[in-house]
Amino acid sequence: MPAGNSSAARTPFVLLVVLLLAGGLISLLILNSALSEGSFRLTDLKKRTTDLTDEQQALQRDVDDFSAPYALQRRARELGMVPGGSPAFLNADGTVKGEPESAEPQPSGQPSGMEETPPAASSSAPAPAGSPAAEPDPSASGPSPSASAAADPPGTPAPGPPTPTISGR
């Protein structure tokens, strides 16, 4: 057997094996880079999810604070609203049941059955600066026209005396 043929036949095989190994290493490098990129993206998305969850919980706390009875009562007083009187009802035949009363502003004291401050704000610890309990009570000196004008959108008429209404229930 000639010695030259065997070395010439090995060269393409060795070259093929080297190319397959190099291709495999490059493929592993690309796959590793893609997995690392996906891992970084996953970490960023988890952080963003955590941030959005925290923001949603803070907004829900704000909604709960603004919808609490004491906050609604305080806001209604700022807008010049007063508790309603006794309602009158219309019967199906058109007769009126009950005597309607006009809503009269109560003296600067507390309205019956409603507390001005929430139980958490009555503790000895000072309330945070942005909480509703930390704000001064506007009913002590009556609603100020500038406060109600600032709270109402432009073009809204100033609140006048309350008008008795008849409920259709």
Chimera marker file (.cmm) of the C-alpha trace (Angstrom):
<marker_set name="trace">
<marker id="1" x="0.000" y="0.000" z="0.000" r="1" g="1" b="0" radius="0.5"/>
<marker id="2" x="1.251" y="3.371" z="-0.817" r="1" g="1" b="0" radius="0.5"/>
<marker id="3" x="1.941" y="5.610" z="2.175" r="1" g="1" b="0" radius="0.5"/>
<marker id="4" x="0.892" y="8.859" z="0.427" r="1" g="1" b="0" radius="0.5"/>
<marker id="5" x="-2.738" y="7.847" z="-0.110" r="1" g="1" b="0" radius="0.5"/>
<marker id="6" x="-3.482" y="7.183" z="3.568" r="1" g="1" b="0" radius="0.5"/>
<marker id="7" x="-2.330" y="10.629" z="4.754" r="1" g="1" b="0" radius="0.5"/>
<marker id="8" x="-4.178" y="12.346" z="1.926" r="1" g="1" b="0" radius="0.5"/>
<marker id="9" x="-7.431" y="10.531" z="2.823" r="1" g="1" b="0" radius="0.5"/>
<marker id="10" x="-7.092" y="11.495" z="6.515" r="1" g="1" b="0" radius="0.5"/>
<marker id="11" x="-6.867" y="15.245" z="5.857" r="1" g="1" b="0" radius="0.5"/>
<marker id="12" x="-10.524" y="15.720" z="4.764" r="1" g="1" b="0" radius="0.5"/>
<marker id="13" x="-11.709" y="13.580" z="7.714" r="1" g="1" b="0" radius="0.5"/>
<marker id="14" x="-9.622" y="15.532" z="10.254" r="1" g="1" b="0" radius="0.5"/>
<marker id="15" x="-10.788" y="18.804" z="8.695" r="1" g="1" b="0" radius="0.5"/>
<marker id="16" x="-14.417" y="17.626" z="8.932" r="1" g="1" b="0" radius="0.5"/>
<marker id="17" x="-14.001" y="16.669" z="12.619" r="1" g="1" b="0" radius="0.5"/>
<marker id="18" x="-12.321" y="20.012" z="13.426" r="1" g="1" b="0" radius="0.5"/>
<marker id="19" x="-15.122" y="21.911" z="11.630" r="1" g="1" b="0" radius="0.5"/>
<marker id="20" x="-17.802" y="19.916" z="13.497" r="1" g="1" b="0" radius="0.5"/>
<marker id="21" x="-16.112" y="20.626" z="16.849" r="1" g="1" b="0" radius="0.5"/>
<marker id="22" x="-15.696" y="24.321" z="16.021" r="1" g="1" b="0" radius="0.5"/>
<marker id="23" x="-19.340" y="24.532" z="14.886" r="1" g="1" b="0" radius="0.5"/>
<marker id="24" x="-20.486" y="22.810" z="18.091" r="1" g="1" b="0" radius="0.5"/>
<marker id="25" x="-18.484" y="25.228" z="20.260" r="1" g="1" b="0" radius="0.5"/>
<marker id="26" x="-19.821" y="28.242" z="18.385" r="1" g="1" b="0" radius="0.5"/>
<marker id="27" x="-23.375" y="26.869" z="18.710" r="1" g="1" b="0" radius="0.5"/>
<marker id="28" x="-22.876" y="26.393" z="22.461" r="1" g="1" b="0" radius="0.5"/>
<marker id="29" x="-21.537" y="29.948" z="22.772" r="1" g="1" b="0" radius="0.5"/>
<marker id="30" x="-24.545" y="31.374" z="20.901" r="1" g="1" b="0" radius="0.5"/>
<marker id="31" x="-26.967" y="29.245" z="22.957" r="1" g="1" b="0" radius="0.5"/>
<marker id="32" x="-25.296" y="30.325" z="26.213" r="1" g="1" b="0" radius="0.5"/>
<marker id="33" x="-25.517" y="33.993" z="25.174" r="1" g="1" b="0" radius="0.5"/>
<marker id="34" x="-29.216" y="33.625" z="24.310" r="1" g="1" b="0" radius="0.5"/>
<marker id="35" x="-29.928" y="31.962" z="27.662" r="1" g="1" b="0" radius="0.5"/>
<marker id="36" x="-28.051" y="34.703" z="29.510" r="1" g="1" b="0" radius="0.5"/>
<marker id="37" x="-29.986" y="37.378" z="27.623" r="1" g="1" b="0" radius="0.5"/>
<marker id="38" x="-33.255" y="35.614" z="28.479" r="1" g="1" b="0" radius="0.5"/>
<marker id="39" x="-32.229" y="35.401" z="32.120" r="1" g="1" b="0" radius="0.5"/>
<marker id="40" x="-31.490" y="39.140" z="32.248" r="1" g="1" b="0" radius="0.5"/>
<marker id="41" x="-34.819" y="39.901" z="30.591" r="1" g="1" b="0" radius="0.5"/>
<marker id="42" x="-36.622" y="37.624" z="33.055" r="1" g="1" b="0" radius="0.5"/>
<marker id="43" x="-34.946" y="39.418" z="35.981" r="1" g="1" b="0" radius="0.5"/>
<marker id="44" x="-35.955" y="42.817" z="34.577" r="1" g="1" b="0" radius="0.5"/>
<marker id="45" x="-39.546" y="41.652" z="34.056" r="1" g="1" b="0" radius="0.5"/>
<marker id="46" x="-39.729" y="40.283" z="37.599" r="1" g="1" b="0" radius="0.5"/>
<marker id="47" x="-38.447" y="43.596" z="38.970" r="1" g="1" b="0" radius="0.5"/>
<marker id="48" x="-40.957" y="45.519" z="36.855" r="1" g="1" b="0" radius="0.5"/>
<marker id="49" x="-43.764" y="43.213" z="38.048" r="1" g="1" b="0" radius="0.5"/>
<marker id="50" x="-42.753" y="43.844" z="41.655" r="1" g="1" b="0" radius="0.5"/>
<marker id="51" x="-42.661" y="47.613" z="41.083" r="1" g="1" b="0" radius="0.5"/>
<marker id="52" x="-46.075" y="47.591" z="39.380" r="1" g="1" b="0" radius="0.5"/>
<marker id="53" x="-47.538" y="45.447" z="42.166" r="1" g="1" b="0" radius="0.5"/>
<marker id="54" x="-46.223" y="47.895" z="44.763" r="1" g="1" b="0" radius="0.5"/>
<marker id="55" x="-47.677" y="50.814" z="42.797" r="1" g="1" b="0" radius="0.5"/>
<marker id="56" x="-51.035" y="49.050" z="42.464" r="1" g="1" b="0" radius="0.5"/>
<marker id="57" x="-51.135" y="48.382" z="46.208" r="1" g="1" b="0" radius="0.5"/>
<marker id="58" x="-50.297" y="52.022" z="46.963" r="1" g="1" b="0" radius="0.5"/>
<marker id="59" x="-53.055" y="53.207" z="44.609" r="1" g="1" b="0" radius="0.5"/>
<marker id="60" x="-55.503" y="50.771" z="46.201" r="1" g="1" b="0" radius="0.5"/>
<marker id="61" x="-54.572" y="52.162" z="49.641" r="1" g="1" b="0" radius="0.5"/>
<marker id="62" x="-55.262" y="55.677" z="48.328" r="1" g="1" b="0" radius="0.5"/>
<marker id="63" x="-58.650" y="54.596" z="46.965" r="1" g="1" b="0" radius="0.5"/>
<marker id="64" x="-59.485" y="52.953" z="50.295" r="1" g="1" b="0" radius="0.5"/>
<marker id="65" x="-58.441" y="56.103" z="52.187" r="1" g="1" b="0" radius="0.5"/>
<marker id="66" x="-60.503" y="58.387" z="49.943" r="1" g="1" b="0" radius="0.5"/>
<marker id="67" x="-63.569" y="56.137" z="50.097" r="1" g="1" b="0" radius="0.5"/>
<marker id="68" x="-63.557" y="55.789" z="53.885" r="1" g="1" b="0" radius="0.5"/>
<marker id="69" x="-66.635" y="57.331" z="55.544" r="1" g="1" b="0" radius="0.5"/>
<marker id="70" x="-64.674" y="59.983" z="57.453" r="1" g="1" b="0" radius="0.5"/>
<marker id="71" x="-62.904" y="61.096" z="54.261" r="1" g="1" b="0" radius="0.5"/>
<marker id="72" x="-66.161" y="61.272" z="52.304" r="1" g="1" b="0" radius="0.5"/>
<marker id="73" x="-67.793" y="63.248" z="55.122" r="1" g="1" b="0" radius="0.5"/>
<marker id="74" x="-64.866" y="65.683" z="55.292" r="1" g="1" b="0" radius="0.5"/>
<marker id="75" x="-64.862" y="66.156" z="51.515" r="1" g="1" b="0" radius="0.5"/>
<marker id="76" x="-68.639" y="66.683" z="51.458" r="1" g="1" b="0" radius="0.5"/>
<marker id="77" x="-68.313" y="69.380" z="54.140" r="1" g="1" b="0" radius="0.5"/>
<marker id="78" x="-65.544" y="71.059" z="52.133" r="1" g="1" b="0" radius="0.5"/>
<marker id="79" x="-67.933" y="71.205" z="49.179" r="1" g="1" b="0" radius="0.5"/>
<marker id="80" x="-70.653" y="72.784" z="51.351" r="1" g="1" b="0" radius="0.5"/>
<marker id="81" x="-72.868" y="69.702" z="51.530" r="1" g="1" b="0" radius="0.5"/>
<marker id="82" x="-75.024" y="69.005" z="54.580" r="1" g="1" b="0" radius="0.5"/>
<marker id="83" x="-76.785" y="65.822" z="55.723" r="1" g="1" b="0" radius="0.5"/>
<marker id="84" x="-80.152" y="65.400" z="54.051" r="1" g="1" b="0" radius="0.5"/>
<marker id="85" x="-83.464" y="65.710" z="55.856" r="1" g="1" b="0" radius="0.5"/>
<marker id="86" x="-86.315" y="63.212" z="55.871" r="1" g="1" b="0" radius="0.5"/>
<marker id="87" x="-87.179" y="62.101" z="52.338" r="1" g="1" b="0" radius="0.5"/>
<marker id="88" x="-90.654" y="61.900" z="50.853" r="1" g="1" b="0" radius="0.5"/>
<marker id="89" x="-91.717" y="59.145" z="48.490" r="1" g="1" b="0" radius="0.5"/>
<marker id="90" x="-94.162" y="59.062" z="45.582" r="1" g="1" b="0" radius="0.5"/>
<marker id="91" x="-96.643" y="56.220" z="45.517" r="1" g="1" b="0" radius="0.5"/>
<marker id="92" x="-97.704" y="54.591" z="42.253" r="1" g="1" b="0" radius="0.5"/>
<marker id="93" x="-100.999" y="56.535" z="42.288" r="1" g="1" b="0" radius="0.5"/>
<marker id="94" x="-99.148" y="59.870" z="42.531" r="1" g="1" b="0" radius="0.5"/>
<marker id="95" x="-99.704" y="60.569" z="46.227" r="1" g="1" b="0" radius="0.5"/>
<marker id="96" x="-96.833" y="61.681" z="48.437" r="1" g="1" b="0" radius="0.5"/>
<marker id="97" x="-95.887" y="59.533" z="51.420" r="1" g="1" b="0" radius="0.5"/>
<marker id="98" x="-94.035" y="61.329" z="54.207" r="1" g="1" b="0" radius="0.5"/>
<marker id="99" x="-93.197" y="64.961" z="54.851" r="1" g="1" b="0" radius="0.5"/>
<marker id="100" x="-90.100" y="66.250" z="53.063" r="1" g="1" b="0" radius="0.5"/>
<marker id="101" x="-87.753" y="68.370" z="55.156" r="1" g="1" b="0" radius="0.5"/>
<marker id="102" x="-85.096" y="70.694" z="53.867" r="1" g="1" b="0" radius="0.5"/>
<marker id="103" x="-81.514" y="69.906" z="54.735" r="1" g="1" b="0" radius="0.5"/>
<marker id="104" x="-80.264" y="72.398" z="57.278" r="1" g="1" b="0" radius="0.5"/>
<marker id="105" x="-76.597" y="72.869" z="58.099" r="1" g="1" b="0" radius="0.5"/>
<marker id="106" x="-75.757" y="71.579" z="61.540" r="1" g="1" b="0" radius="0.5"/>
<marker id="107" x="-73.846" y="73.715" z="64.007" r="1" g="1" b="0" radius="0.5"/>
<marker id="108" x="-70.080" y="73.442" z="63.870" r="1" g="1" b="0" radius="0.5"/>
<marker id="109" x="-70.259" y="70.408" z="66.207" r="1" g="1" b="0" radius="0.5"/>
<marker id="110" x="-70.045" y="66.831" z="65.065" r="1" g="1" b="0" radius="0.5"/>
<marker id="111" x="-72.949" y="65.335" z="63.102" r="1" g="1" b="0" radius="0.5"/>
<marker id="112" x="-74.682" y="62.534" z="64.937" r="1" g="1" b="0" radius="0.5"/>
<marker id="113" x="-73.310" y="59.062" z="64.347" r="1" g="1" b="0" radius="0.5"/>
<marker id="114" x="-70.191" y="60.048" z="62.402" r="1" g="1" b="0" radius="0.5"/>
<marker id="115" x="-66.656" y="60.394" z="63.675" r="1" g="1" b="0" radius="0.5"/>
<marker id="116" x="-64.398" y="63.074" z="62.254" r="1" g="1" b="0" radius="0.5"/>
<marker id="117" x="-61.135" y="61.154" z="62.504" r="1" g="1" b="0" radius="0.5"/>
<marker id="118" x="-60.501" y="57.483" z="61.854" r="1" g="1" b="0" radius="0.5"/>
<marker id="119" x="-59.603" y="55.264" z="64.820" r="1" g="1" b="0" radius="0.5"/>
<marker id="120" x="-55.998" y="54.914" z="63.595" r="1" g="1" b="0" radius="0.5"/>
<marker id="121" x="-55.511" y="58.704" z="63.551" r="1" g="1" b="0" radius="0.5"/>
<marker id="122" x="-56.717" y="59.129" z="67.157" r="1" g="1" b="0" radius="0.5"/>
<marker id="123" x="-53.624" y="57.397" z="68.590" r="1" g="1" b="0" radius="0.5"/>
<marker id="124" x="-50.835" y="59.350" z="70.227" r="1" g="1" b="0" radius="0.5"/>
<marker id="125" x="-48.553" y="58.962" z="67.197" r="1" g="1" b="0" radius="0.5"/>
<marker id="126" x="-48.613" y="61.935" z="64.798" r="1" g="1" b="0" radius="0.5"/>
<marker id="127" x="-50.311" y="61.344" z="61.478" r="1" g="1" b="0" radius="0.5"/>
<marker id="128" x="-48.182" y="61.350" z="58.301" r="1" g="1" b="0" radius="0.5"/>
<marker id="129" x="-48.049" y="64.623" z="56.402" r="1" g="1" b="0" radius="0.5"/>
<marker id="130" x="-50.088" y="63.428" z="53.389" r="1" g="1" b="0" radius="0.5"/>
<marker id="131" x="-52.808" y="61.561" z="55.312" r="1" g="1" b="0" radius="0.5"/>
<marker id="132" x="-56.376" y="62.895" z="55.526" r="1" g="1" b="0" radius="0.5"/>
<marker id="133" x="-56.183" y="63.018" z="59.340" r="1" g="1" b="0" radius="0.5"/>
<marker id="134" x="-53.185" y="65.383" z="59.218" r="1" g="1" b="0" radius="0.5"/>
<marker id="135" x="-55.140" y="68.057" z="57.344" r="1" g="1" b="0" radius="0.5"/>
<marker id="136" x="-56.907" y="70.766" z="59.377" r="1" g="1" b="0" radius="0.5"/>
<marker id="137" x="-60.657" y="70.453" z="59.872" r="1" g="1" b="0" radius="0.5"/>
<marker id="138" x="-62.282" y="72.931" z="57.456" r="1" g="1" b="0" radius="0.5"/>
<marker id="139" x="-65.660" y="72.692" z="59.250" r="1" g="1" b="0" radius="0.5"/>
<marker id="140" x="-64.310" y="74.409" z="62.363" r="1" g="1" b="0" radius="0.5"/>
<marker id="141" x="-64.472" y="77.778" z="60.619" r="1" g="1" b="0" radius="0.5"/>
<marker id="142" x="-66.905" y="76.750" z="57.891" r="1" g="1" b="0" radius="0.5"/>
<marker id="143" x="-66.081" y="75.933" z="54.290" r="1" g="1" b="0" radius="0.5"/>
<marker id="144" x="-64.006" y="78.627" z="52.694" r="1" g="1" b="0" radius="0.5"/>
<marker id="145" x="-65.071" y="79.885" z="49.259" r="1" g="1" b="0" radius="0.5"/>
<marker id="146" x="-61.506" y="79.665" z="47.964" r="1" g="1" b="0" radius="0.5"/>
<marker id="147" x="-61.181" y="76.013" z="49.040" r="1" g="1" b="0" radius="0.5"/>
<marker id="148" x="-64.414" y="74.966" z="47.374" r="1" g="1" b="0" radius="0.5"/>
<marker id="149" x="-63.625" y="77.021" z="44.266" r="1" g="1" b="0" radius="0.5"/>
<marker id="150" x="-60.222" y="75.379" z="43.977" r="1" g="1" b="0" radius="0.5"/>
<marker id="151" x="-61.758" y="71.912" z="44.360" r="1" g="1" b="0" radius="0.5"/>
<marker id="152" x="-64.490" y="72.439" z="41.751" r="1" g="1" b="0" radius="0.5"/>
<marker id="153" x="-63.690" y="72.343" z="38.050" r="1" g="1" b="0" radius="0.5"/>
<marker id="154" x="-63.835" y="75.647" z="36.160" r="1" g="1" b="0" radius="0.5"/>
<marker id="155" x="-67.325" y="76.642" z="35.094" r="1" g="1" b="0" radius="0.5"/>
<marker id="156" x="-69.040" y="74.865" z="38.013" r="1" g="1" b="0" radius="0.5"/>
<marker id="157" x="-71.491" y="77.153" z="39.811" r="1" g="1" b="0" radius="0.5"/>
<marker id="158" x="-70.902" y="77.830" z="43.481" r="1" g="1" b="0" radius="0.5"/>
<marker id="159" x="-73.056" y="75.666" z="45.766" r="1" g="1" b="0" radius="0.5"/>
<marker id="160" x="-76.191" y="77.463" z="46.873" r="1" g="1" b="0" radius="0.5"/>
<marker id="161" x="-78.670" y="76.599" z="49.590" r="1" g="1" b="0" radius="0.5"/>
<marker id="162" x="-79.723" y="72.943" z="49.533" r="1" g="1" b="0" radius="0.5"/>
<marker id="163" x="-82.923" y="72.137" z="47.705" r="1" g="1" b="0" radius="0.5"/>
<marker id="164" x="-85.217" y="69.431" z="49.088" r="1" g="1" b="0" radius="0.5"/>
<marker id="165" x="-85.759" y="66.560" z="46.697" r="1" g="1" b="0" radius="0.5"/>
<marker id="166" x="-88.340" y="63.835" z="46.437" r="1" g="1" b="0" radius="0.5"/>
<marker id="167" x="-86.955" y="60.372" z="45.898" r="1" g="1" b="0" radius="0.5"/>
<marker id="168" x="-88.670" y="58.189" z="43.316" r="1" g="1" b="0" radius="0.5"/>
<marker id="169" x="-88.011" y="54.915" z="45.131" r="1" g="1" b="0" radius="0.5"/>
<link id1="1" id2="2" r="1" g="1" b="0" radius="0.2"/>
<link id1="2" id2="3" r="1" g="1" b="0" radius="0.2"/>
<link id1="3" id2="4" r="1" g="1" b="0" radius="0.2"/>
<link id1="4" id2="5" r="1" g="1" b="0" radius="0.2"/>
<link id1="5" id2="6" r="1" g="1" b="0" radius="0.2"/>
<link id1="6" id2="7" r="1" g="1" b="0" radius="0.2"/>
<link id1="7" id2="8" r="1" g="1" b="0" radius="0.2"/>
<link id1="8" id2="9" r="1" g="1" b="0" radius="0.2"/>
<link id1="9" id2="10" r="1" g="1" b="0" radius="0.2"/>
<link id1="10" id2="11" r="1" g="1" b="0" radius="0.2"/>
<link id1="11" id2="12" r="1" g="1" b="0" radius="0.2"/>
<link id1="12" id2="13" r="1" g="1" b="0" radius="0.2"/>
<link id1="13" id2="14" r="1" g="1" b="0" radius="0.2"/>
<link id1="14" id2="15" r="1" g="1" b="0" radius="0.2"/>
<link id1="15" id2="16" r="1" g="1" b="0" radius="0.2"/>
<link id1="16" id2="17" r="1" g="1" b="0" radius="0.2"/>
<link id1="17" id2="18" r="1" g="1" b="0" radius="0.2"/>
<link id1="18" id2="19" r="1" g="1" b="0" radius="0.2"/>
<link id1="19" id2="20" r="1" g="1" b="0" radius="0.2"/>
<link id1="20" id2="21" r="1" g="1" b="0" radius="0.2"/>
<link id1="21" id2="22" r="1" g="1" b="0" radius="0.2"/>
<link id1="22" id2="23" r="1" g="1" b="0" radius="0.2"/>
<link id1="23" id2="24" r="1" g="1" b="0" radius="0.2"/>
<link id1="24" id2="25" r="1" g="1" b="0" radius="0.2"/>
<link id1="25" id2="26" r="1" g="1" b="0" radius="0.2"/>
<link id1="26" id2="27" r="1" g="1" b="0" radius="0.2"/>
<link id1="27" id2="28" r="1" g="1" b="0" radius="0.2"/>
<link id1="28" id2="29" r="1" g="1" b="0" radius="0.2"/>
<link id1="29" id2="30" r="1" g="1" b="0" radius="0.2"/>
<link id1="30" id2="31" r="1" g="1" b="0" radius="0.2"/>
<link id1="31" id2="32" r="1" g="1" b="0" radius="0.2"/>
<link id1="32" id2="33" r="1" g="1" b="0" radius="0.2"/>
<link id1="33" id2="34" r="1" g="1" b="0" radius="0.2"/>
<link id1="34" id2="35" r="1" g="1" b="0" radius="0.2"/>
<link id1="35" id2="36" r="1" g="1" b="0" radius="0.2"/>
<link id1="36" id2="37" r="1" g="1" b="0" radius="0.2"/>
<link id1="37" id2="38" r="1" g="1" b="0" radius="0.2"/>
<link id1="38" id2="39" r="1" g="1" b="0" radius="0.2"/>
<link id1="39" id2="40" r="1" g="1" b="0" radius="0.2"/>
<link id1="40" id2="41" r="1" g="1" b="0" radius="0.2"/>
<link id1="41" id2="42" r="1" g="1" b="0" radius="0.2"/>
<link id1="42" id2="43" r="1" g="1" b="0" radius="0.2"/>
<link id1="43" id2="44" r="1" g="1" b="0" radius="0.2"/>
<link id1="44" id2="45" r="1" g="1" b="0" radius="0.2"/>
<link id1="45" id2="46" r="1" g="1" b="0" radius="0.2"/>
<link id1="46" id2="47" r="1" g="1" b="0" radius="0.2"/>
<link id1="47" id2="48" r="1" g="1" b="0" radius="0.2"/>
<link id1="48" id2="49" r="1" g="1" b="0" radius="0.2"/>
<link id1="49" id2="50" r="1" g="1" b="0" radius="0.2"/>
<link id1="50" id2="51" r="1" g="1" b="0" radius="0.2"/>
<link id1="51" id2="52" r="1" g="1" b="0" radius="0.2"/>
<link id1="52" id2="53" r="1" g="1" b="0" radius="0.2"/>
<link id1="53" id2="54" r="1" g="1" b="0" radius="0.2"/>
<link id1="54" id2="55" r="1" g="1" b="0" radius="0.2"/>
<link id1="55" id2="56" r="1" g="1" b="0" radius="0.2"/>
<link id1="56" id2="57" r="1" g="1" b="0" radius="0.2"/>
<link id1="57" id2="58" r="1" g="1" b="0" radius="0.2"/>
<link id1="58" id2="59" r="1" g="1" b="0" radius="0.2"/>
<link id1="59" id2="60" r="1" g="1" b="0" radius="0.2"/>
<link id1="60" id2="61" r="1" g="1" b="0" radius="0.2"/>
<link id1="61" id2="62" r="1" g="1" b="0" radius="0.2"/>
<link id1="62" id2="63" r="1" g="1" b="0" radius="0.2"/>
<link id1="63" id2="64" r="1" g="1" b="0" radius="0.2"/>
<link id1="64" id2="65" r="1" g="1" b="0" radius="0.2"/>
<link id1="65" id2="66" r="1" g="1" b="0" radius="0.2"/>
<link id1="66" id2="67" r="1" g="1" b="0" radius="0.2"/>
<link id1="67" id2="68" r="1" g="1" b="0" radius="0.2"/>
<link id1="68" id2="69" r="1" g="1" b="0" radius="0.2"/>
<link id1="69" id2="70" r="1" g="1" b="0" radius="0.2"/>
<link id1="70" id2="71" r="1" g="1" b="0" radius="0.2"/>
<link id1="71" id2="72" r="1" g="1" b="0" radius="0.2"/>
<link id1="72" id2="73" r="1" g="1" b="0" radius="0.2"/>
<link id1="73" id2="74" r="1" g="1" b="0" radius="0.2"/>
<link id1="74" id2="75" r="1" g="1" b="0" radius="0.2"/>
<link id1="75" id2="76" r="1" g="1" b="0" radius="0.2"/>
<link id1="76" id2="77" r="1" g="1" b="0" radius="0.2"/>
<link id1="77" id2="78" r="1" g="1" b="0" radius="0.2"/>
<link id1="78" id2="79" r="1" g="1" b="0" radius="0.2"/>
<link id1="79" id2="80" r="1" g="1" b="0" radius="0.2"/>
<link id1="80" id2="81" r="1" g="1" b="0" radius="0.2"/>
<link id1="81" id2="82" r="1" g="1" b="0" radius="0.2"/>
<link id1="82" id2="83" r="1" g="1" b="0" radius="0.2"/>
<link id1="83" id2="84" r="1" g="1" b="0" radius="0.2"/>
<link id1="84" id2="85" r="1" g="1" b="0" radius="0.2"/>
<link id1="85" id2="86" r="1" g="1" b="0" radius="0.2"/>
<link id1="86" id2="87" r="1" g="1" b="0" radius="0.2"/>
<link id1="87" id2="88" r="1" g="1" b="0" radius="0.2"/>
<link id1="88" id2="89" r="1" g="1" b="0" radius="0.2"/>
<link id1="89" id2="90" r="1" g="1" b="0" radius="0.2"/>
<link id1="90" id2="91" r="1" g="1" b="0" radius="0.2"/>
<link id1="91" id2="92" r="1" g="1" b="0" radius="0.2"/>
<link id1="92" id2="93" r="1" g="1" b="0" radius="0.2"/>
<link id1="93" id2="94" r="1" g="1" b="0" radius="0.2"/>
<link id1="94" id2="95" r="1" g="1" b="0" radius="0.2"/>
<link id1="95" id2="96" r="1" g="1" b="0" radius="0.2"/>
<link id1="96" id2="97" r="1" g="1" b="0" radius="0.2"/>
<link id1="97" id2="98" r="1" g="1" b="0" radius="0.2"/>
<link id1="98" id2="99" r="1" g="1" b="0" radius="0.2"/>
<link id1="99" id2="100" r="1" g="1" b="0" radius="0.2"/>
<link id1="100" id2="101" r="1" g="1" b="0" radius="0.2"/>
<link id1="101" id2="102" r="1" g="1" b="0" radius="0.2"/>
<link id1="102" id2="103" r="1" g="1" b="0" radius="0.2"/>
<link id1="103" id2="104" r="1" g="1" b="0" radius="0.2"/>
<link id1="104" id2="105" r="1" g="1" b="0" radius="0.2"/>
<link id1="105" id2="106" r="1" g="1" b="0" radius="0.2"/>
<link id1="106" id2="107" r="1" g="1" b="0" radius="0.2"/>
<link id1="107" id2="108" r="1" g="1" b="0" radius="0.2"/>
<link id1="108" id2="109" r="1" g="1" b="0" radius="0.2"/>
<link id1="109" id2="110" r="1" g="1" b="0" radius="0.2"/>
<link id1="110" id2="111" r="1" g="1" b="0" radius="0.2"/>
<link id1="111" id2="112" r="1" g="1" b="0" radius="0.2"/>
<link id1="112" id2="113" r="1" g="1" b="0" radius="0.2"/>
<link id1="113" id2="114" r="1" g="1" b="0" radius="0.2"/>
<link id1="114" id2="115" r="1" g="1" b="0" radius="0.2"/>
<link id1="115" id2="116" r="1" g="1" b="0" radius="0.2"/>
<link id1="116" id2="117" r="1" g="1" b="0" radius="0.2"/>
<link id1="117" id2="118" r="1" g="1" b="0" radius="0.2"/>
<link id1="118" id2="119" r="1" g="1" b="0" radius="0.2"/>
<link id1="119" id2="120" r="1" g="1" b="0" radius="0.2"/>
<link id1="120" id2="121" r="1" g="1" b="0" radius="0.2"/>
<link id1="121" id2="122" r="1" g="1" b="0" radius="0.2"/>
<link id1="122" id2="123" r="1" g="1" b="0" radius="0.2"/>
<link id1="123" id2="124" r="1" g="1" b="0" radius="0.2"/>
<link id1="124" id2="125" r="1" g="1" b="0" radius="0.2"/>
<link id1="125" id2="126" r="1" g="1" b="0" radius="0.2"/>
<link id1="126" id2="127" r="1" g="1" b="0" radius="0.2"/>
<link id1="127" id2="128" r="1" g="1" b="0" radius="0.2"/>
<link id1="128" id2="129" r="1" g="1" b="0" radius="0.2"/>
<link id1="129" id2="130" r="1" g="1" b="0" radius="0.2"/>
<link id1="130" id2="131" r="1" g="1" b="0" radius="0.2"/>
<link id1="131" id2="132" r="1" g="1" b="0" radius="0.2"/>
<link id1="132" id2="133" r="1" g="1" b="0" radius="0.2"/>
<link id1="133" id2="134" r="1" g="1" b="0" radius="0.2"/>
<link id1="134" id2="135" r="1" g="1" b="0" radius="0.2"/>
<link id1="135" id2="136" r="1" g="1" b="0" radius="0.2"/>
<link id1="136" id2="137" r="1" g="1" b="0" radius="0.2"/>
<link id1="137" id2="138" r="1" g="1" b="0" radius="0.2"/>
<link id1="138" id2="139" r="1" g="1" b="0" radius="0.2"/>
<link id1="139" id2="140" r="1" g="1" b="0" radius="0.2"/>
<link id1="140" id2="141" r="1" g="1" b="0" radius="0.2"/>
<link id1="141" id2="142" r="1" g="1" b="0" radius="0.2"/>
<link id1="142" id2="143" r="1" g="1" b="0" radius="0.2"/>
<link id1="143" id2="144" r="1" g="1" b="0" radius="0.2"/>
<link id1="144" id2="145" r="1" g="1" b="0" radius="0.2"/>
<link id1="145" id2="146" r="1" g="1" b="0" radius="0.2"/>
<link id1="146" id2="147" r="1" g="1" b="0" radius="0.2"/>
<link id1="147" id2="148" r="1" g="1" b="0" radius="0.2"/>
<link id1="148" id2="149" r="1" g="1" b="0" radius="0.2"/>
<link id1="149" id2="150" r="1" g="1" b="0" radius="0.2"/>
<link id1="150" id2="151" r="1" g="1" b="0" radius="0.2"/>
<link id1="151" id2="152" r="1" g="1" b="0" radius="0.2"/>
<link id1="152" id2="153" r="1" g="1" b="0" radius="0.2"/>
<link id1="153" id2="154" r="1" g="1" b="0" radius="0.2"/>
<link id1="154" id2="155" r="1" g="1" b="0" radius="0.2"/>
<link id1="155" id2="156" r="1" g="1" b="0" radius="0.2"/>
<link id1="156" id2="157" r="1" g="1" b="0" radius="0.2"/>
<link id1="157" id2="158" r="1" g="1" b="0" radius="0.2"/>
<link id1="158" id2="159" r="1" g="1" b="0" radius="0.2"/>
<link id1="159" id2="160" r="1" g="1" b="0" radius="0.2"/>
<link id1="160" id2="161" r="1" g="1" b="0" radius="0.2"/>
<link id1="161" id2="162" r="1" g="1" b="0" radius="0.2"/>
<link id1="162" id2="163" r="1" g="1" b="0" radius="0.2"/>
<link id1="163" id2="164" r="1" g="1" b="0" radius="0.2"/>
<link id1="164" id2="165" r="1" g="1" b="0" radius="0.2"/>
<link id1="165" id2="166" r="1" g="1" b="0" radius="0.2"/>
<link id1="166" id2="167" r="1" g="1" b="0" radius="0.2"/>
<link id1="167" id2="168" r="1" g="1" b="0" radius="0.2"/>
<link id1="168" id2="169" r="1" g="1" b="0" radius="0.2"/>
</marker_set>
